[in-house]
Amino acid sequence: MKVEIWSDIMCPFCYIGKRNFEEALRDFPDAQQIEVEWKSFQLDPSIVSGTGKNVYAYLADRKGISYDHSVQMHQQVVQVAAAAGLAYNFDKAVVANSYNAHRLIQLAKRNSLGDAAEERLFKAYFTEGRDLGDTNTLIELAKETGLKEEIVKEVLQGESYADAVNDDIREAEQAGIRGVPFFVFNRKYAVSGAQPPDVFREALRQSFKEWQLSSPQPKTVIANEASCSIQGDCTV
């Protein structure tokens, strides 16, 4: 059974959602029969890499709030991440456009390394403060994921996998997905946001039971929780 996850690697709740889903999947008795597919989604396609603006200033400008308020909001997210076993270092985070990173993930998917690429890029951005808008950084991270350097360079120097990224984004728009993370189980059930593991456990149980009754579009949003919207709102 397929679980599709729309995500942006610069969305703080997407990494948290990944961890909570993984915890639920570890407990699921039929985990070996679950196929996870990561889907591209850009919360802010207009971001310009290399401006030197930190995440606090970026969010303050986008939401029209004070710098101090932005810092407080990020501190709340750090606490939520810590509860999921993740270390967020927003003081080190580098604001960058995620489009090329998404193309890299699409390449990784074709090589059965989609989940590994997501994990490495999430950690690079939120924990290590790596610049995901820098080509050399992406090449290095891709090599660590298991991809061949020459292939990665060829992809990043051209426009390969741009169509795959755009198709995922277009599909999200058609399905009415306005924020991430967004999990779709068997094309029938959907979970929006970084839900607790128990919510994912129930979604897995219910959707797997009805595996043979799958429909072309998700029809049920089981719950809404912390997520980031395309308007730049990240709520706890």
VEXPANU-731394 format. One line per field, with one value per residue (C-alpha): residue number from 1; residue in one letter; x, y, z. Coordinates in steps of 0.5 Angstrom, whole numbers, plus 500, padded with zeros to 3 digits. Layout:
# residues N
pos <- (NUM,...);
code <- (A,...);
X <- (X,...);
Y <- (Y,...);
Z <- (Z,...);
//
This chain:
# residues 236
pos <- (1,2,3,4,5,6,7,8,9,10,11,12,13,14,15,16,17,18,19,20,21,22,23,24,25,26,27,28,29,30,31,32,33,34,35,36,37,38,39,40,41,42,43,44,45,46,47,48,49,50,51,52,53,54,55,56,57,58,59,60,61,62,63,64,65,66,67,68,69,70,71,72,73,74,75,76,77,78,79,80,81,82,83,84,85,86,87,88,89,90,91,92,93,94,95,96,97,98,99,100,101,102,103,104,105,106,107,108,109,110,111,112,113,114,115,116,117,118,119,120,121,122,123,124,125,126,127,128,129,130,131,132,133,134,135,136,137,138,139,140,141,142,143,144,145,146,147,148,149,150,151,152,153,154,155,156,157,158,159,160,161,162,163,164,165,166,167,168,169,170,171,172,173,174,175,176,177,178,179,180,181,182,183,184,185,186,187,188,189,190,191,192,193,194,195,196,197,198,199,200,201,202,203,204,205,206,207,208,209,210,211,212,213,214,215,216,217,218,219,220,221,222,223,224,225,226,227,228,229,230,231,232,233,234,235,236);
code <- (M,K,V,E,I,W,S,D,I,M,C,P,F,C,Y,I,G,K,R,N,F,E,E,A,L,R,D,F,P,D,A,Q,Q,I,E,V,E,W,K,S,F,Q,L,D,P,S,I,V,S,G,T,G,K,N,V,Y,A,Y,L,A,D,R,K,G,I,S,Y,D,H,S,V,Q,M,H,Q,Q,V,V,Q,V,A,A,A,A,G,L,A,Y,N,F,D,K,A,V,V,A,N,S,Y,N,A,H,R,L,I,Q,L,A,K,R,N,S,L,G,D,A,A,E,E,R,L,F,K,A,Y,F,T,E,G,R,D,L,G,D,T,N,T,L,I,E,L,A,K,E,T,G,L,K,E,E,I,V,K,E,V,L,Q,G,E,S,Y,A,D,A,V,N,D,D,I,R,E,A,E,Q,A,G,I,R,G,V,P,F,F,V,F,N,R,K,Y,A,V,S,G,A,Q,P,P,D,V,F,R,E,A,L,R,Q,S,F,K,E,W,Q,L,S,S,P,Q,P,K,T,V,I,A,N,E,A,S,C,S,I,Q,G,D,C,T,V);
X <- (500,503,503,505,508,508,513,518,525,525,518,520,514,515,521,517,512,517,519,512,510,516,515,508,511,516,510,505,505,505,510,514,508,508,511,513,513,516,512,515,512,515,512,515,518,520,525,532,538,545,541,544,538,537,530,528,528,525,519,518,518,514,509,509,511,517,524,523,516,519,525,519,515,522,523,517,518,525,521,516,522,526,520,520,528,530,535,533,539,535,541,545,540,541,535,535,530,529,528,534,534,527,530,535,530,527,533,534,527,529,534,530,534,528,527,535,535,529,533,540,537,532,538,543,538,535,541,547,546,548,546,541,542,549,550,557,553,548,553,556,550,547,554,553,546,549,548,554,557,557,550,548,553,549,542,544,547,541,534,533,527,524,518,517,518,512,508,508,506,501,498,498,494,489,488,487,493,495,500,505,507,501,500,496,494,492,489,483,485,489,493,495,500,505,501,503,504,498,494,499,498,490,491,495,491,485,487,491,485,481,487,483,478,482,480,483,483,484,477,478,482,483,486,489,496,502,504,506,502,504,502,508,504,507,503,504);
Y <- (500,507,513,519,525,532,536,542,540,548,546,545,541,537,534,533,530,525,523,522,518,513,512,510,505,502,499,497,490,490,496,491,492,500,504,511,516,523,529,536,542,549,553,560,559,566,565,568,564,568,574,573,574,569,565,570,576,572,570,577,580,575,575,582,581,584,580,578,575,571,569,567,563,559,558,554,550,548,545,541,538,536,532,529,527,533,538,545,550,556,561,557,556,559,561,559,557,549,548,545,541,538,536,532,529,527,524,520,517,514,511,508,513,518,517,518,524,527,525,528,534,536,534,539,545,544,542,543,550,548,552,548,553,552,547,544,543,539,535,533,531,527,523,522,519,514,518,518,525,525,524,529,535,533,534,540,544,543,542,535,533,540,537,531,537,541,535,534,541,541,535,538,544,540,536,542,541,548,546,541,536,532,525,521,514,509,515,515,518,524,527,534,537,534,529,525,518,515,519,516,509,510,512,506,501,504,505,498,495,498,497,494,500,505,511,516,522,523,524,524,529,525,531,538,539,543,545,551,554,557,564,563,561,556,554,550);
Z <- (500,498,503,499,503,500,504,503,506,509,513,520,521,515,519,525,522,518,525,528,522,522,530,528,522,527,531,525,524,516,515,510,506,506,500,502,496,498,494,492,495,495,501,498,491,491,496,493,495,498,501,507,511,517,518,524,519,513,517,520,513,510,516,518,525,529,529,537,535,530,534,539,534,532,539,540,534,537,543,539,535,541,543,537,538,533,534,531,530,527,529,524,518,511,508,501,495,495,488,486,493,490,484,487,491,485,482,489,488,481,485,491,495,496,504,505,501,505,511,509,507,513,518,513,514,521,525,521,518,511,505,501,495,494,488,492,498,494,491,497,501,495,495,502,501,496,489,484,484,476,475,481,477,471,474,477,471,467,468,469,474,474,471,476,481,478,477,484,486,481,483,490,488,484,491,495,499,502,507,509,511,508,508,503,505,499,496,500,507,509,515,515,519,524,528,534,532,535,529,524,527,526,519,517,521,517,510,510,512,506,502,496,496,495,491,486,491,498,501,509,513,519,523,522,526,526,519,514,509,503,506,511,517,521,527,533);
//
